[in-house]
Amino acid sequence: MQDCLFCKIVRGEILSTKVYEDNEVYAFLDIDPQAPFHTIIIPKQHISSAAEIDSTNSQVISKVFEAAAKIAKQENLENGFRIVNNCGADGGQTVGHIHFHLLARRNLAWPPG
């Protein structure tokens, strides 16, 4: 998608602080962190939201979670972390490209607060 914010980040048109990258996944620091460590993990392939995951694109989503495990090791997140995905307007999704927040380095009690 030409005007998708996260697609522009993947293409290098918008600067980001890269945390991880491979052929299918890109991760970068969130500009409004909600935890001491807060990265956004996205597939490079444009998928609008979790509601669009199907048999043609679900393999790339597994790569996102493989990347999350690699990031956790790379960043020494041995005390744990949380992965969050917001889907659609009512779910709090603000960018129309599926993305996962990886938050760590603080106690992430549930429910959030």
FIKOLZA-1660 file (N, C-alpha, C; in steps of 0.1 Angstrom, whole numbers, plus 5000, padded with zeros to 4 digits):
% residues 113
   i   px   py   pz ch aa at
   1 5009 4988 5000  A  M  N
   1 5000 5000 5000  A  M CA
   1 5009 5012 5000  A  M  C
   2 5007 5021 4991  A  Q  N
   2 5015 5032 4989  A  Q CA
   2 5015 5042 5000  A  Q  C
   3 5003 5045 5006  A  D  N
   3 5002 5055 5017  A  D CA
   3 5001 5049 5031  A  D  C
   4 5003 5036 5032  A  C  N
   4 5003 5030 5046  A  C CA
   4 5015 5034 5054  A  C  C
   5 5013 5040 5066  A  L  N
   5 5024 5044 5074  A  L CA
   5 5035 5033 5076  A  L  C
   6 5030 5021 5080  A  F  N
   6 5040 5011 5083  A  F CA
   6 5047 5005 5070  A  F  C
   7 5040 5005 5059  A  C  N
   7 5047 5002 5046  A  C CA
   7 5057 5012 5043  A  C  C
   8 5055 5025 5046  A  K  N
   8 5065 5035 5043  A  K CA
   8 5077 5033 5052  A  K  C
   9 5075 5029 5065  A  I  N
   9 5086 5026 5074  A  I CA
   9 5094 5014 5068  A  I  C
  10 5088 5003 5064  A  V  N
  10 5094 4992 5058  A  V CA
  10 5103 4996 5046  A  V  C
  11 5097 5005 5038  A  R  N
  11 5105 5009 5026  A  R CA
  11 5116 5019 5029  A  R  C
  12 5116 5024 5041  A  G  N
  12 5127 5034 5045  A  G CA
  12 5123 5048 5042  A  G  C
  13 5110 5051 5038  A  E  N
  13 5106 5064 5035  A  E CA
  13 5103 5072 5048  A  E  C
  14 5101 5065 5059  A  I  N
  14 5099 5072 5072  A  I CA
  14 5109 5065 5081  A  I  C
  15 5117 5074 5089  A  L  N
  15 5127 5069 5098  A  L CA
  15 5121 5061 5110  A  L  C
  16 5128 5051 5114  A  S  N
  16 5124 5044 5126  A  S CA
  16 5137 5038 5132  A  S  C
  17 5136 5035 5145  A  T  N
  17 5147 5028 5152  A  T CA
  17 5145 5013 5151  A  T  C
  18 5153 5007 5142  A  K  N
  18 5151 4993 5140  A  K CA
  18 5156 4985 5152  A  K  C
  19 5148 4975 5156  A  V  N
  19 5152 4965 5166  A  V CA
  19 5155 4952 5160  A  V  C
  20 5148 4948 5149  A  Y  N
  20 5150 4935 5143  A  Y CA
  20 5145 4936 5128  A  Y  C
  21 5151 4928 5120  A  E  N
  21 5146 4927 5106  A  E CA
  21 5151 4914 5100  A  E  C
  22 5142 4908 5092  A  D  N
  22 5145 4897 5084  A  D CA
  22 5138 4898 5071  A  D  C
  23 5137 4888 5063  A  N  N
  23 5131 4889 5050  A  N CA
  23 5116 4892 5050  A  N  C
  24 5109 4888 5061  A  E  N
  24 5095 4889 5062  A  E CA
  24 5089 4899 5073  A  E  C
  25 5098 4902 5082  A  V  N
  25 5093 4909 5094  A  V CA
  25 5103 4921 5097  A  V  C
  26 5097 4932 5102  A  Y  N
  26 5104 4944 5106  A  Y CA
  26 5099 4948 5120  A  Y  C
  27 5108 4951 5129  A  A  N
  27 5104 4956 5143  A  A CA
  27 5112 4969 5146  A  A  C
  28 5105 4978 5152  A  F  N
  28 5111 4991 5155  A  F CA
  28 5105 4996 5168  A  F  C
  29 5112 5005 5175  A  L  N
  29 5108 5011 5187  A  L CA
  29 5095 5020 5185  A  L  C
  30 5086 5018 5194  A  D  N
  30 5074 5026 5194  A  D CA
  30 5077 5041 5198  A  D  C
  31 5071 5050 5191  A  I  N
  31 5075 5065 5194  A  I CA
  31 5067 5070 5206  A  I  C
  32 5058 5062 5211  A  D  N
  32 5051 5066 5224  A  D CA
  32 5050 5054 5233  A  D  C
  33 5062 5050 5238  A  P  N
  33 5063 5037 5246  A  P CA
  33 5054 5037 5258  A  P  C
  34 5048 5025 5260  A  Q  N
  34 5040 5023 5272  A  Q CA
  34 5046 5014 5282  A  Q  C
  35 5059 5011 5280  A  A  N
  35 5067 5003 5289  A  A CA
  35 5082 5007 5286  A  A  C
  36 5091 5004 5295  A  P  N
  36 5105 5007 5293  A  P CA
  36 5110 5001 5280  A  P  C
  37 5105 4989 5276  A  F  N
  37 5108 4984 5263  A  F CA
  37 5095 4982 5256  A  F  C
  38 5094 4989 5244  A  H  N
  38 5081 4988 5236  A  H CA
  38 5085 4988 5222  A  H  C
  39 5084 4977 5215  A  T  N
  39 5086 4977 5201  A  T CA
  39 5074 4973 5193  A  T  C
  40 5073 4977 5181  A  I  N
  40 5062 4973 5172  A  I CA
  40 5068 4963 5162  A  I  C
  41 5061 4951 5161  A  I  N
  41 5066 4941 5151  A  I CA
  41 5055 4940 5140  A  I  C
  42 5060 4941 5128  A  I  N
  42 5051 4941 5116  A  I CA
  42 5056 4931 5106  A  I  C
  43 5046 4925 5099  A  P  N
  43 5050 4918 5087  A  P CA
  43 5053 4928 5076  A  P  C
  44 5063 4925 5067  A  K  N
  44 5066 4934 5056  A  K CA
  44 5054 4934 5046  A  K  C
  45 5048 4923 5045  A  Q  N
  45 5036 4921 5036  A  Q CA
  45 5025 4929 5043  A  Q  C
  46 5018 4937 5035  A  H  N
  46 5006 4945 5040  A  H CA
  46 4994 4936 5042  A  H  C
  47 4990 4935 5055  A  I  N
  47 4978 4929 5059  A  I CA
  47 4971 4939 5068  A  I  C
  48 4959 4943 5065  A  S  N
  48 4953 4954 5072  A  S CA
  48 4950 4952 5086  A  S  C
  49 4946 4940 5090  A  S  N
  49 4943 4937 5104  A  S CA
  49 4942 4922 5106  A  S  C
  50 4941 4918 5119  A  A  N
  50 4940 4904 5122  A  A CA
  50 4927 4898 5116  A  A  C
  51 4917 4906 5113  A  A  N
  51 4905 4901 5107  A  A CA
  51 4908 4896 5092  A  A  C
  52 4919 4900 5087  A  E  N
  52 4922 4896 5073  A  E CA
  52 4932 4884 5072  A  E  C
  53 4935 4878 5084  A  I  N
  53 4944 4866 5084  A  I CA
  53 4937 4854 5078  A  I  C
  54 4943 4848 5068  A  D  N
  54 4937 4836 5062  A  D CA
  54 4948 4826 5058  A  D  C
  55 4944 4816 5050  A  S  N
  55 4954 4806 5047  A  S CA
  55 4965 4811 5037  A  S  C
  56 4962 4822 5031  A  T  N
  56 4972 4828 5021  A  T CA
  56 4983 4836 5028  A  T  C
  57 4980 4841 5040  A  N  N
  57 4990 4849 5047  A  N CA
  57 4993 4845 5061  A  N  C
  58 4987 4835 5066  A  S  N
  58 4989 4831 5080  A  S CA
  58 5004 4827 5084  A  S  C
  59 5011 4822 5074  A  Q  N
  59 5025 4819 5076  A  Q CA
  59 5034 4830 5080  A  Q  C
  60 5031 4842 5074  A  V  N
  60 5039 4854 5078  A  V CA
  60 5036 4858 5092  A  V  C
  61 5024 4856 5097  A  I  N
  61 5021 4859 5111  A  I CA
  61 5029 4850 5120  A  I  C
  62 5031 4838 5117  A  S  N
  62 5040 4829 5125  A  S CA
  62 5054 4835 5126  A  S  C
  63 5058 4841 5115  A  K  N
  63 5072 4847 5114  A  K CA
  63 5072 4859 5124  A  K  C
  64 5061 4866 5126  A  V  N
  64 5061 4877 5136  A  V CA
  64 5064 4871 5150  A  V  C
  65 5058 4860 5153  A  F  N
  65 5060 4854 5166  A  F CA
  65 5074 4848 5168  A  F  C
  66 5079 4843 5157  A  E  N
  66 5093 4838 5157  A  E CA
  66 5102 4850 5160  A  E  C
  67 5099 4861 5153  A  A  N
  67 5107 4873 5155  A  A CA
  67 5106 4878 5170  A  A  C
  68 5094 4877 5175  A  A  N
  68 5092 4882 5189  A  A CA
  68 5101 4874 5199  A  A  C
  69 5102 4861 5197  A  A  N
  69 5111 4852 5205  A  A CA
  69 5126 4856 5203  A  A  C
  70 5130 4859 5191  A  K  N
  70 5144 4864 5188  A  K CA
  70 5146 4877 5195  A  K  C
  71 5137 4886 5194  A  I  N
  71 5138 4899 5200  A  I CA
  71 5140 4898 5215  A  I  C
  72 5131 4889 5221  A  A  N
  72 5132 4887 5236  A  A CA
  72 5146 4882 5240  A  A  C
  73 5152 4873 5232  A  K  N
  73 5165 4868 5235  A  K CA
  73 5175 4880 5233  A  K  C
  74 5174 4887 5222  A  Q  N
  74 5183 4897 5218  A  Q CA
  74 5183 4908 5229  A  Q  C
  75 5172 4911 5235  A  E  N
  75 5170 4922 5244  A  E CA
  75 5171 4918 5259  A  E  C
  76 5174 4905 5261  A  N  N
  76 5174 4899 5274  A  N CA
  76 5162 4901 5282  A  N  C
  77 5150 4898 5277  A  L  N
  77 5138 4900 5283  A  L CA
  77 5134 4887 5291  A  L  C
  78 5143 4882 5299  A  E  N
  78 5142 4870 5306  A  E CA
  78 5131 4870 5317  A  E  C
  79 5126 4882 5321  A  N  N
  79 5115 4883 5331  A  N CA
  79 5102 4882 5324  A  N  C
  80 5101 4882 5311  A  G  N
  80 5088 4881 5304  A  G CA
  80 5085 4893 5296  A  G  C
  81 5074 4892 5289  A  F  N
  81 5070 4903 5280  A  F CA
  81 5055 4900 5277  A  F  C
  82 5049 4911 5271  A  R  N
  82 5035 4909 5266  A  R CA
  82 5035 4913 5251  A  R  C
  83 5027 4906 5244  A  I  N
  83 5024 4909 5230  A  I CA
  83 5010 4912 5228  A  I  C
  84 5007 4924 5222  A  V  N
  84 4993 4929 5221  A  V CA
  84 4990 4932 5206  A  V  C
  85 4979 4928 5202  A  N  N
  85 4974 4932 5188  A  N CA
  85 4960 4938 5190  A  N  C
  86 4958 4950 5184  A  N  N
  86 4945 4957 5184  A  N CA
  86 4940 4955 5170  A  N  C
  87 4927 4951 5169  A  C  N
  87 4920 4948 5156  A  C CA
  87 4908 4957 5154  A  C  C
  88 4908 4966 5144  A  G  N
  88 4897 4974 5141  A  G CA
  88 4895 4986 5150  A  G  C
  89 4887 4995 5146  A  A  N
  89 4885 5007 5154  A  A CA
  89 4881 5005 5168  A  A  C
  90 4871 4996 5170  A  D  N
  90 4866 4993 5184  A  D CA
  90 4877 4985 5192  A  D  C
  91 4886 4979 5185  A  G  N
  91 4897 4972 5192  A  G CA
  91 4909 4981 5195  A  G  C
  92 4908 4993 5190  A  G  N
  92 4919 5003 5193  A  G CA
  92 4930 5003 5183  A  G  C
  93 4928 4997 5171  A  Q  N
  93 4938 4998 5160  A  Q CA
  93 4938 5012 5154  A  Q  C
  94 4950 5018 5154  A  T  N
  94 4951 5031 5149  A  T CA
  94 4959 5032 5135  A  T  C
  95 4966 5021 5132  A  V  N
  95 4973 5021 5119  A  V CA
  95 4967 5009 5111  A  V  C
  96 4963 5010 5099  A  G  N
  96 4957 5000 5091  A  G CA
  96 4967 4990 5085  A  G  C
  97 4976 4985 5093  A  H  N
  97 4986 4975 5089  A  H CA
  97 4987 4967 5102  A  H  C
  98 4985 4954 5101  A  I  N
  98 4986 4945 5113  A  I CA
  98 4999 4947 5120  A  I  C
  99 4999 4949 5133  A  H  N
  99 5011 4951 5140  A  H CA
  99 5009 4945 5154  A  H  C
 100 5020 4942 5161  A  F  N
 100 5020 4936 5174  A  F CA
 100 5029 4944 5183  A  F  C
 101 5024 4948 5194  A  H  N
 101 5032 4956 5204  A  H CA
 101 5039 4945 5213  A  H  C
 102 5052 4946 5215  A  L  N
 102 5059 4938 5224  A  L CA
 102 5064 4947 5235  A  L  C
 103 5058 4945 5247  A  L  N
 103 5061 4954 5259  A  L CA
 103 5068 4946 5269  A  L  C
 104 5078 4952 5276  A  A  N
 104 5086 4945 5286  A  A CA
 104 5093 4955 5295  A  A  C
 105 5100 4949 5305  A  R  N
 105 5108 4956 5315  A  R CA
 105 5100 4964 5325  A  R  C
 106 5088 4959 5327  A  R  N
 106 5080 4964 5339  A  R CA
 106 5069 4953 5341  A  R  C
 107 5063 4954 5353  A  N  N
 107 5053 4944 5356  A  N CA
 107 5040 4949 5348  A  N  C
 108 5035 4940 5340  A  L  N
 108 5024 4942 5332  A  L CA
 108 5012 4935 5338  A  L  C
 109 5006 4941 5348  A  A  N
 109 4995 4935 5355  A  A CA
 109 4983 4934 5346  A  A  C
 110 4974 4925 5349  A  W  N
 110 4961 4924 5342  A  W CA
 110 4950 4924 5351  A  W  C
 111 4939 4932 5349  A  P  N
 111 4938 4940 5337  A  P CA
 111 4947 4952 5337  A  P  C
 112 4950 4957 5324  A  P  N
 112 4959 4968 5323  A  P CA
 112 4954 4980 5331  A  P  C
 113 4963 4988 5336  A  G  N
 113 4959 5000 5343  A  G CA
 113 4970 5009 5347  A  G  C
% end
